Amino acid sequence: MRTRTHTAARTAFTLIEILIVVVILGILAAIVIPQFTNAADDANQSGVKSQLQTLRSQIELYRAQNAGVDPASLAAAGDWSTMITAGYLPGPPNNPMTSNNGVAGTASTAVGWVWSQAYWNAAGTYTTDNTRPYQLFAVDASGAVYDEYQ
């Protein structure tokens, strides 16, 4: 008489195999997630640089067409109304780093842009001399003037 031998069919993963897969996924996540975070920061910085170039060129165009006079609302009211009303900007520019479109004479987290006679000198410091025309600077998320955008 023949006896049948049953071989057990493998139907599930062992606990060790599952743990190995979880560890591998954890390592991959630790490597990949910071890459996405850095990409978002880089995109915001690129956006601010591009926007700052556009704003500065529009302010220069305003000055050229208005006998060298700065847009009054930037310094006085801290807004973009002169530039918008005159057709130099379609609307208030939002700074992606701060999610704010305000303008002020000093940097803070409450504004997106700084309108000041300050400038970046050769030593890399933000200084003021009252002989220079006003300049537009970007503000970073901490409220400081962002030095890469000079």
Secondary structure, DSSP 8 states (H G I E B T S, - for coil): -----------S--HHHHHHHHHHHHHHHHHHHHHHHHHHHHHHHHHHHHHHHHHHHHHHHHHHHTTT---HHHHHTSSSHHHHHTTS-SS---BTTTTB--EESS--TT-SEEEESEEE-TTS-EEE-TTS--EEEEB-TTSSB-GGG-
